[in-house]
């Protein structure tokens, strides 16, 4: 009988999990608010302690790495769709944000960054 589900295939043989070599680009939403900006980045599975957040002129840069912390010796993968690798996300704002402060929080797999403008 022919295989009618073309999207599914079994991986024959034992293959060990190898991290992806590609750079991961997480999705982000940016909101304008009265105090400045709110940036929400989809970072499920990323350890907050390993993040670097930098604001220079009008560019906010977020760097880090998502690691597979559930992998164990002896695991053989069947299907892998989640990217585990280093990432860098840059967000360009319409104007420089000199003197702005940054507050961060991590909730439900999202990194929330408040970029608060200096009061004039």
RAURKA-V976602 format. One record per helix or strand of 2 or more residues. SS is the DSSP state (a for helix, b for strand). FROM is the first residue (numbers start at 1). TO is the last residue. If there is no record, write none. Layout:
SS:FROM:TO + SS:FROM:TO
This chain:
b:28:33 + b:36:42 + a:48:50 + b:52:56 + b:59:66 + b:86:92 + b:101:107 + b:110:116
